[in-house]
Amino acid sequence: MTPPLMMMLMFSIMGVLLVVSIAAAIKASGIERHRKMALELMAQRRGWSFQPATVRSLSDLYPHIEVFDRGHSRNAYNLMTAELMIAGERFRMLAGDYTYKVTSSNGKSSSTRTYHLSFLFVHWPHQWVVPDLLIRPEGILDKFKGAIGFDDIDFESEEFSRKFWVKSPSKRFAYDVIHPRMIEFLLASSPAQVELANGSAGMVGQAKRWEPDEFAACADWLAQFFNLWPEFVLQNVRTAAGFADDRHGAAT
C-alpha cells in the first residue's frame, strides 16, 4: 500500500473512532439527562428537595462507609433531601448518586475504571444516643470467620441467624431492636445491608445506581425499620440512657 493510501486509511479510521466517540458521549449525556428528570419527578411526588449539583466527597460525613473512601475523583450528585417523620420524630434524609474512579498500573501502562452507585441515609435527632449496629446478609467468608471464632450475634431464630450477619458493640441493644416482629420483617424484606453509625442509618447500593422508585422504597424501608423499635428502646435512645458496650465487660 502506497503512503498516500495508508494516510487516507489512517484518517478514515480516526474519523470513524471520533464519530463513535461523539455518539457514545451524546448517548451518555441523554441517559444522564433522562435520569436526572426521572429522579426530580420522583422527588417532587415524595415532597423531597432535588439538587443536581455535585458534592466532592461523603467520607467526612459518613467515615464508617468504606466505599466513600475508595479511589479518587469522588463526587456525589443528584442529591435529594427531606425531613421524614419516623417513630414520632423528624429525621433528616440525604440520598443521591455517587461516583469514584480507581486507577491501576502494571508498571508500563495505567487504566482507570469509573464506578457508580446510589445511597440513602436518614439522620436521627441529634440528642439520640444509638449504639452502632450492622445488619447484612451472611456470606461464605462470614461462615469461615465464624468457624475460627470471629462470630456475629446469634438469635433464637435459626433461620435469621443463618441468613444474617449482625454486629454491635451492645448485644443488649441488638437483641432489643431485633425482636421477633423485626426478625419477620427482615426475613420478608431481605435488605442488602443497613448500618447504624455516626448519627445515621444508611443503605448503599454498591453494585449499581438505583432506579428512582428504589430510592422511595429504601426510605420507606428505613422508616418501617425504626417504627418497629419497641417504645422502651426509643425511650432509652431519646433520654440518652444508653446501652451497655459489651467490649468493655458490661452485662448484656
Secondary structure as a PSIPRED ss2 file (coil, helix, strand):
# PSIPRED VFORMAT (PSIPRED V4.0)

   1 M C   1.000  0.000  0.000
   2 T C   1.000  0.000  0.000
   3 P H   0.000  1.000  0.000
   4 P H   0.000  1.000  0.000
   5 L H   0.000  1.000  0.000
   6 M H   0.000  1.000  0.000
   7 M H   0.000  1.000  0.000
   8 M H   0.000  1.000  0.000
   9 L H   0.000  1.000  0.000
  10 M H   0.000  1.000  0.000
  11 F H   0.000  1.000  0.000
  12 S H   0.000  1.000  0.000
  13 I H   0.000  1.000  0.000
  14 M H   0.000  1.000  0.000
  15 G H   0.000  1.000  0.000
  16 V H   0.000  1.000  0.000
  17 L H   0.000  1.000  0.000
  18 L H   0.000  1.000  0.000
  19 V H   0.000  1.000  0.000
  20 V H   0.000  1.000  0.000
  21 S H   0.000  1.000  0.000
  22 I H   0.000  1.000  0.000
  23 A H   0.000  1.000  0.000
  24 A H   0.000  1.000  0.000
  25 A H   0.000  1.000  0.000
  26 I H   0.000  1.000  0.000
  27 K H   0.000  1.000  0.000
  28 A H   0.000  1.000  0.000
  29 S H   0.000  1.000  0.000
  30 G H   0.000  1.000  0.000
  31 I H   0.000  1.000  0.000
  32 E H   0.000  1.000  0.000
  33 R H   0.000  1.000  0.000
  34 H H   0.000  1.000  0.000
  35 R H   0.000  1.000  0.000
  36 K H   0.000  1.000  0.000
  37 M H   0.000  1.000  0.000
  38 A H   0.000  1.000  0.000
  39 L H   0.000  1.000  0.000
  40 E H   0.000  1.000  0.000
  41 L H   0.000  1.000  0.000
  42 M H   0.000  1.000  0.000
  43 A H   0.000  1.000  0.000
  44 Q H   0.000  1.000  0.000
  45 R H   0.000  1.000  0.000
  46 R H   0.000  1.000  0.000
  47 G C   1.000  0.000  0.000
  48 W C   1.000  0.000  0.000
  49 S E   0.000  0.000  1.000
  50 F E   0.000  0.000  1.000
  51 Q E   0.000  0.000  1.000
  52 P C   1.000  0.000  0.000
  53 A C   1.000  0.000  0.000
  54 T C   1.000  0.000  0.000
  55 V E   0.000  0.000  1.000
  56 R C   1.000  0.000  0.000
  57 S C   1.000  0.000  0.000
  58 L C   1.000  0.000  0.000
  59 S C   1.000  0.000  0.000
  60 D C   1.000  0.000  0.000
  61 L C   1.000  0.000  0.000
  62 Y C   1.000  0.000  0.000
  63 P C   1.000  0.000  0.000
  64 H C   1.000  0.000  0.000
  65 I C   1.000  0.000  0.000
  66 E H   0.000  1.000  0.000
  67 V H   0.000  1.000  0.000
  68 F H   0.000  1.000  0.000
  69 D H   0.000  1.000  0.000
  70 R C   1.000  0.000  0.000
  71 G C   1.000  0.000  0.000
  72 H E   0.000  0.000  1.000
  73 S E   0.000  0.000  1.000
  74 R E   0.000  0.000  1.000
  75 N E   0.000  0.000  1.000
  76 A E   0.000  0.000  1.000
  77 Y E   0.000  0.000  1.000
  78 N E   0.000  0.000  1.000
  79 L E   0.000  0.000  1.000
  80 M E   0.000  0.000  1.000
  81 T E   0.000  0.000  1.000
  82 A E   0.000  0.000  1.000
  83 E E   0.000  0.000  1.000
  84 L E   0.000  0.000  1.000
  85 M E   0.000  0.000  1.000
  86 I E   0.000  0.000  1.000
  87 A C   1.000  0.000  0.000
  88 G C   1.000  0.000  0.000
  89 E E   0.000  0.000  1.000
  90 R E   0.000  0.000  1.000
  91 F E   0.000  0.000  1.000
  92 R E   0.000  0.000  1.000
  93 M E   0.000  0.000  1.000
  94 L E   0.000  0.000  1.000
  95 A E   0.000  0.000  1.000
  96 G E   0.000  0.000  1.000
  97 D E   0.000  0.000  1.000
  98 Y E   0.000  0.000  1.000
  99 T E   0.000  0.000  1.000
 100 Y E   0.000  0.000  1.000
 101 K E   0.000  0.000  1.000
 102 V E   0.000  0.000  1.000
 103 T E   0.000  0.000  1.000
 104 S E   0.000  0.000  1.000
 105 S E   0.000  0.000  1.000
 106 N C   1.000  0.000  0.000
 107 G C   1.000  0.000  0.000
 108 K C   1.000  0.000  0.000
 109 S C   1.000  0.000  0.000
 110 S E   0.000  0.000  1.000
 111 S E   0.000  0.000  1.000
 112 T E   0.000  0.000  1.000
 113 R E   0.000  0.000  1.000
 114 T E   0.000  0.000  1.000
 115 Y E   0.000  0.000  1.000
 116 H E   0.000  0.000  1.000
 117 L E   0.000  0.000  1.000
 118 S E   0.000  0.000  1.000
 119 F E   0.000  0.000  1.000
 120 L E   0.000  0.000  1.000
 121 F E   0.000  0.000  1.000
 122 V E   0.000  0.000  1.000
 123 H E   0.000  0.000  1.000
 124 W C   1.000  0.000  0.000
 125 P C   1.000  0.000  0.000
 126 H C   1.000  0.000  0.000
 127 Q C   1.000  0.000  0.000
 128 W C   1.000  0.000  0.000
 129 V C   1.000  0.000  0.000
 130 V C   1.000  0.000  0.000
 131 P C   1.000  0.000  0.000
 132 D C   1.000  0.000  0.000
 133 L E   0.000  0.000  1.000
 134 L E   0.000  0.000  1.000
 135 I E   0.000  0.000  1.000
 136 R E   0.000  0.000  1.000
 137 P E   0.000  0.000  1.000
 138 E C   1.000  0.000  0.000
 139 G C   1.000  0.000  0.000
 140 I H   0.000  1.000  0.000
 141 L H   0.000  1.000  0.000
 142 D H   0.000  1.000  0.000
 143 K H   0.000  1.000  0.000
 144 F H   0.000  1.000  0.000
 145 K H   0.000  1.000  0.000
 146 G H   0.000  1.000  0.000
 147 A H   0.000  1.000  0.000
 148 I C   1.000  0.000  0.000
 149 G C   1.000  0.000  0.000
 150 F C   1.000  0.000  0.000
 151 D C   1.000  0.000  0.000
 152 D C   1.000  0.000  0.000
 153 I C   1.000  0.000  0.000
 154 D C   1.000  0.000  0.000
 155 F C   1.000  0.000  0.000
 156 E C   1.000  0.000  0.000
 157 S C   1.000  0.000  0.000
 158 E H   0.000  1.000  0.000
 159 E H   0.000  1.000  0.000
 160 F H   0.000  1.000  0.000
 161 S H   0.000  1.000  0.000
 162 R H   0.000  1.000  0.000
 163 K H   0.000  1.000  0.000
 164 F E   0.000  0.000  1.000
 165 W E   0.000  0.000  1.000
 166 V E   0.000  0.000  1.000
 167 K E   0.000  0.000  1.000
 168 S C   1.000  0.000  0.000
 169 P C   1.000  0.000  0.000
 170 S C   1.000  0.000  0.000
 171 K H   0.000  1.000  0.000
 172 R H   0.000  1.000  0.000
 173 F H   0.000  1.000  0.000
 174 A H   0.000  1.000  0.000
 175 Y H   0.000  1.000  0.000
 176 D H   0.000  1.000  0.000
 177 V H   0.000  1.000  0.000
 178 I C   1.000  0.000  0.000
 179 H C   1.000  0.000  0.000
 180 P H   0.000  1.000  0.000
 181 R H   0.000  1.000  0.000
 182 M H   0.000  1.000  0.000
 183 I H   0.000  1.000  0.000
 184 E H   0.000  1.000  0.000
 185 F H   0.000  1.000  0.000
 186 L H   0.000  1.000  0.000
 187 L H   0.000  1.000  0.000
 188 A H   0.000  1.000  0.000
 189 S H   0.000  1.000  0.000
 190 S C   1.000  0.000  0.000
 191 P C   1.000  0.000  0.000
 192 A C   1.000  0.000  0.000
 193 Q C   1.000  0.000  0.000
 194 V E   0.000  0.000  1.000
 195 E E   0.000  0.000  1.000
 196 L E   0.000  0.000  1.000
 197 A E   0.000  0.000  1.000
 198 N C   1.000  0.000  0.000
 199 G C   1.000  0.000  0.000
 200 S E   0.000  0.000  1.000
 201 A E   0.000  0.000  1.000
 202 G E   0.000  0.000  1.000
 203 M E   0.000  0.000  1.000
 204 V E   0.000  0.000  1.000
 205 G E   0.000  0.000  1.000
 206 Q C   1.000  0.000  0.000
 207 A C   1.000  0.000  0.000
 208 K C   1.000  0.000  0.000
 209 R C   1.000  0.000  0.000
 210 W C   1.000  0.000  0.000
 211 E C   1.000  0.000  0.000
 212 P H   0.000  1.000  0.000
 213 D H   0.000  1.000  0.000
 214 E H   0.000  1.000  0.000
 215 F H   0.000  1.000  0.000
 216 A H   0.000  1.000  0.000
 217 A H   0.000  1.000  0.000
 218 C H   0.000  1.000  0.000
 219 A H   0.000  1.000  0.000
 220 D H   0.000  1.000  0.000
 221 W H   0.000  1.000  0.000
 222 L H   0.000  1.000  0.000
 223 A H   0.000  1.000  0.000
 224 Q H   0.000  1.000  0.000
 225 F H   0.000  1.000  0.000
 226 F H   0.000  1.000  0.000
 227 N H   0.000  1.000  0.000
 228 L C   1.000  0.000  0.000
 229 W C   1.000  0.000  0.000
 230 P C   1.000  0.000  0.000
 231 E H   0.000  1.000  0.000
 232 F H   0.000  1.000  0.000
 233 V H   0.000  1.000  0.000
 234 L H   0.000  1.000  0.000
 235 Q H   0.000  1.000  0.000
 236 N H   0.000  1.000  0.000
 237 V H   0.000  1.000  0.000
 238 R H   0.000  1.000  0.000
 239 T C   1.000  0.000  0.000
 240 A C   1.000  0.000  0.000
 241 A C   1.000  0.000  0.000
 242 G C   1.000  0.000  0.000
 243 F C   1.000  0.000  0.000
 244 A C   1.000  0.000  0.000
 245 D C   1.000  0.000  0.000
 246 D H   0.000  1.000  0.000
 247 R H   0.000  1.000  0.000
 248 H H   0.000  1.000  0.000
 249 G C   1.000  0.000  0.000
 250 A C   1.000  0.000  0.000
 251 A C   1.000  0.000  0.000
 252 T C   1.000  0.000  0.000
